Amino acid sequence: MQSIDKNDVNISRLFNWGREIILVDQYGSKITTEDGEPLKLYIRIVGDSELNRARVAALRASAELRKKLHEEDSDERVALVPDAQFIEDENLVEAILGNEIRSIAADVVRSLESKLVLPVEPKSDAPLEDLEKHQEEIDAWPEKRTQQISEELARRLGKERERISKLSRQKQEQLFEKVLINSYCEDEMQKVFNEWCVYFGTYADPDYKDRAFEDFGQCQNLPKDIKEQLFEAYNSLDLSLDFLKK
């Protein structure tokens, strides 16, 4: 992970809310237009109204999938939810943890948020030695943050493993189904949310006036590798400390 240099932050990047993207095919070659030129698209962060529409659509899609996964004879349940009674005890505990780890990790980050803060910057007229020490703390902060998160995550997983192991087999099977369905629904929500953000945020011109897709269905039905490139491009626009680096 890159170190954070507080004296190397370009605030003007805050206003660079869009970017050009050149798509490549599954072999890594640039996709070209009929004229032989690279196909360029332009992607930007969506506004609040569009973001809300994306969230609503994502929640509806998640709810619809959850409903189908609870229906005993649905194609989705048959394909995605295995019968837990055929999973061995130890494997069942680890399967539950594997589907819980994402939510546990998010909770760990939230719980440590108030503690994982940058060291307080000394006053401008502070002794040089104090300024040097502060810069060293800033440089070491990303690694320290990662270590704290990893340690707390390991502790929480160990505690959760112990709790699950003490449950009856029946409760373990019920928990497995619950966390597995939650995991599928979270994936569906994120996928649909990304699709709508890409639909709203992708344009055919650098002035962001002409949408690249005629309708949402056209965006939704893009080949997987193309869609993933657009997802990555959109997510790269999220403001972060690394994004603000020069």
N, C-alpha and C positions, 0 to 999 in steps of 0.2 A: 504494500500500500504506500502511496506517495505521502511524504511528510507535508505538513501544512505550514506554509510560510505566510504569516499574516501581512507581511510587507510585500507580498507578491500576488495581490488580489486585484483583478481588473473589474471594477464595478460596472464599467460600460457593458460587460457581457450580460448584465441583468436585462438589457434591452434587446439582446439578440435572441429573440424568441422563435426564430424559424431557421430552417436550413435546407440546403439542396441535397438531394439523394439521387444517386445513379444506381439503378437496380442491376443485379447480375443473375444469370441463370444458375441451374443446379451444378454446372461445371465451373462456375466462377467467372464466366465470360460476360462482358457487358451486354445488356439487352439494347438493341438498336432500333431506331425508327426505320421507316421505309426508305429514308434518305441515307441510311447508314450511320446516322449520328447516334451517340449514346442517348438512351431514353432518360430524361431528367424529370424528376418530380420535386415538389417543394412542400415541405411539411412544417406545420407550426403548432404551437400549443393552442388548444381550443379554449374558448371563452367560458364563462360561468354557466351560461344558459345551455350551451352544447354539452358541457361537462355534466350538468344535471340530467340531461336527456340520456347521456351515455350510462349514468349510474342507474337510472330508472330501468332502462332496457336490460342492463346486466342483472339487476335484482329480479326482474320478471323471468329472465332466462334461468337463473339459479333456482327460483321457486318452482318453475315448471319441471326442471330436471329432478329436483328433490321429490316432487310428487310421483314422477315416473319410477324413481328408484325405490319407492316404498310400495309400489304396486307389484304384487307377487308374480304376475305373469307378464309383466312388461318386457319388451326387448332389452331396454336399458338395464333393468335389474338382472336379467338372465346373463347379460354380457359382462356386467361390471361388478356385481356383488356376489362373491363366492360364498358357498355354504360354510360358515365358520366351524361347524361341528367336525369337519374333516381336517382342520388345522391342528397341529400338535401344540401342546400347552406352551412350551417355550417360544415357539414361532408365533403363536397368537399374541403373546405379550409384546413381542418385538414389532409385530404388524400394527398393533394399536399405537405403540410409541412412534412408529414411522409415519403414521397419519396424523399424529398429534404434534409432531416436532415443529411444524411451521407456526402453529398458533402459540405454542410454548415459547418459541424464539421471539415472536413478536411481543409477547407479554414480558419477556425478560428485558428487551430493549426499552419498552415503556417504563418498566419498574426502575430501570437504571438511568432513565433520562435525566433526572435531576442531579445525579451524581456524575454523569459522563459529560462534564462541561469543560470548556477550555479554561486553562489557568488565567487568573485575572491579570491583565496587563499592567505593569508598573506605570507610574506617572512618567511623563516625557522627560522630566528633570531628574529621574532616579539615577543612582550610580550606575556606571557602565557594567559593573559586575552583576547587578540585579537584572539589567536588560539582557545580558548574555545568558543568565540562568533561566530567564523567562523564555528565551528563544529555544533553549535546549528542551524545556518542558513542552513547548509547542511542537517541536520536531518529534518528541517521543509520544505525543498524545494519541495518534492513531493506533499505534501498536498496543499501548496501554488500554485503550478503549476496547480493542478486539479481544485482548486477553481477559478483561473483566467480563465481557459478554460470554466468552467461551467457558470461563470457569462457572459462571452462574447458570448457564445453560446445562452444563454437565451435572451440576448439583440438582437442578430442577428435574432433569431427565431421570437421574438416579432415584430421586424421591418418588417420581411418578411411576417408575418401574416397580418399586417396592409396593406402592399402593395397589397397582393393578394385579400384582402377583398374589395379593391377599384376597382378591375378589373370588367369588365362586365361579365355576366354569360358565354357568348360565349368564352371569352378569358380564363376564369377559366377552362372551359372544355378542351380547347386546351392545356393549361398548364398542366392540370392533365394527359392527354394522353402522353404529352412529357416527363414529369418527371417519369411517371410510366414505360414507355418504356426504358428510360435511366437506371432506377433502375434494371429492368430485365436484361438489357445488361451488366451492371456492375457485376451483380451476375454471369452471364454466363461467362464473361471474367475471373473473379476470379476463378471460378470452373475449367475451362479448363486450366488456368495457373497452378493451384495447381495440377491438374491431370498430366500434362506434367512434372512438377518438381518432383513429386513423381515417375513417370515412369523413368525419367533420374537418380534420386537420390537413388533409392531403390535397394539393392543388397542382394544376398543370402549368401554372405560370409563376414567375418570381414575385409578382405583386399580390399573390394570394386572392385572386378574384374568380378564377375558373376552377371549380372542383374537379378533381381527377376522375371521380366516379359518378356515373349518372344516378345511381341509387345505392342504398346500403347493401342490397343483395349482390351487386357487382363486386363490392369490396369484400363481402363475406365469403364469396365463392372464389377468391383468388387462390392460386396454388399455394401450398403451405410455405414453401421456401420464400416466395415473394412476400407473403403476409408477415412472415417473421422478420424480414428485412425492414418492413415498414414499422412493425412493433418496436424493433430495436432503435430505429431512427427517432420515433416519437418519444420513447422513454429516455433517449439521450438528451432530450431537451429539458428534462426535469432539472430544476436548479439544485445544485449541490456545491459543496466546497470544492470538489474537483472541477466542476463546470465553471466556477468563478476563477479558476487559475488562469494565468496568462498563457 
